[in-house]
Each structure stands twice: as C-alpha cells, then as structure tokens.
Amino acid sequence: MKKLVLSAVVVMFLMASLSYGFGLGIMLGEPSGLSGKYWMSEKNAIAGGLAWSLSHDYMHVHADYLIHNNNLINVSGTTLPFYYGLGAGIGFGDDFHLGARIPVGIEYFFADRKFDVFFELVPVVGLLPDFGFGVSGAIGLRYNF
C-alpha cells in the first residue's frame, strides 16, 4: 500500500511539473520531505506533500487547497503573500492516520519567480485512529517550473 501511494504521488508531481505554475521542492519541520504546489490562478493553489513525520514515525501525505492574499503584507515594496486553506493528511505507519488540516503561512518569491520560500503553521484535527488536536509546521524551498 505504501509503495502504491508513493508511486501515485510521484507520478502526479511529474505530470503536474509539465504544466505552467507548478513548484517542487523540500520542506523541513513536521513533517519533512517533498513539497509541491500547483497554481490554479494568481490567488488559488493546491499544495501537497510527501514526507516523513518525525514525531509520529510514519509516512505522511497531504493536500491543501490554498487561497492567497497578495496585498496583506508589503515590506519595502516586496509582497509576501499570506495564505490560508483547508486540506487533509494521511499517515501510514503502525496505524492508519487521517486528519483535517488548516494551513496558514507566508511565501516569498525571488525576483525571477523561479524559487519561493515558505513558512507555514498547520493546526490539525486528528480524525483516525483517534480524535485529537495538534499543530504541525514547516519551512520550505521550491523551484517553480
């Protein structure tokens, strides 16, 4: 099952990378691993991750629908898009884990927009195997195709 999920996510990232508005990179934090982002418009994107959860010791896959506010934070003429959204995450380890994600973050694009850096905090509502609350977060770097 793990190999099937991993293969599906890798194929999805490779297919999406052929289109305009896709970024692929790494994220460090909880969880740590690969990060992808597909821009559907200037303000809307779908972000996903394939990573390892260090605190729970399992493979983690997530997808979030994000809305960006490009005018909220301006620093010396540079825009730092603030984003928020809703998503889901699953974990594969000794148990199957399912949770709802509510990501909030900021992003910085370098001048040529080929690279972006992001920082996000994600409140999580655990649904399976037990109901509970937690917070994850990551800092990351992506190359935009």
PEPE-V816207 format. One record per helix or strand of 3 or more residues. SS is the DSSP state (h for helix, s for strand). FROM is the first residue (numbers start at 0). LEN is the number of residues. If there is no record, write none. Layout:
# PEPE-V816207
ss;from;len
SS;FROM;LEN
SS;FROM;LEN
This chain:
# PEPE-V816207
ss;from;len
h;1;16
s;21;9
s;31;8
s;43;10
s;57;12
s;80;12
s;95;14
s;114;14
s;131;13
